Amino acid sequence: MNMKLLHNELIDWYELNKRILPWRETDDPYKIWISEIILQQTRVAQGMEYYMRFVERFPNIQSLADAEEDEVLLYWQGLGYYSRARNLHKAAKIAASSGLFNMVQNSSTLYEQLRSLPGIGDYTAGAIASFAFDLPYPALDGNVYRVLSRLYDCEIAFDTTQGKKHFRKLAEELLDRERPRLFNSAIMELGALHCVPTAPDCHTCPLNTWCKALANNTVELLPVRKPRPKLRERYLEYTIYITPERTTLIHQRKGNDIWKHLYEFPVQEIHSLEDAHSGYSLSAPHNAASVIGAPAEVKGEKILELTHVLSHQKLHARFIIKNVPELPKIPDTVVVHLSDLDNYAFSRLTLRAIEFLAQR
Ligand code: SF4
């Protein structure tokens, strides 16, 4: 491979085709870090809104470090993968007190220090080091794995330990060490816009001279990933108590489970939505499949059933909306007016139920 020529072709393509994105217009490591964490598992269009709101409220590392976790979660609400927000907050406290982002730009220890922070893996450390400080570290996201798999016609599953090691080596060899910031931006953008999962336009690709998958007619077979584990099915039954004064009960999730520290309505986990539930007796025969996504009225109560898919779990949720003269005493719950629910961070699933309440 003529590396110099490849770098030039790729970077020229990038300069002509790149999207204008706010986190590309800055070399502030804090803002780059925020954008990278938000964009993991999130589309750019959705991530953009969150990014703008987040950096407006927390414009620098100190403001994030000083914030309460509940408020950080509120700004993350709806994005999912809430451990990202909790880790971001923890890492901001550590980095603010150590002055990490004030380090001299060519510090050889920067990458390792970034890597040691909660929630920062090889990808994010490489992205911050290269985008903010122009340091020669690769940044392998899903788009880059796809480009590399095809460029080298590599059938190793990129999401295995062996695959990660192998692709990192390839990325280090390919990296333009004189222009790491530009090179990383360019290869990521090529994967996002041009070397797309299906039917990429290889004839106009700046890398087609070097692409082994194109030569071997294996483009559509790549990249290879390890088989996904089966989703774990869970069944949750929520009760939304509503008094005539429009107050209700919520509680904060604790323990090491999904949605840690987010709020929700009182809930119990059951074996199936067909189970007897929460002491409520539904007199009408109840067919869960028939009411998914649509409320049904049973004995004066509203029932809303929703399914919600997370990365490893499929949740089947039933929300029983129960009008009561006064709220029951349930440990660890707080009383809140329905109009004040905006002040608490909820999972997307619970937000869907709240949206339904607002339409009633
Ligand atoms: S030639 Fe096609 S498969 Fe190869 S890198 Fe370009 S777009 Fe991807």
Residues whose N, C-alpha, C, O or C-beta is under 5 A from the ligand:
A	BS01	SF4	V147 R150 H194 C195 P200 D201 C202 C205 L207 N208 C211 L214 V219
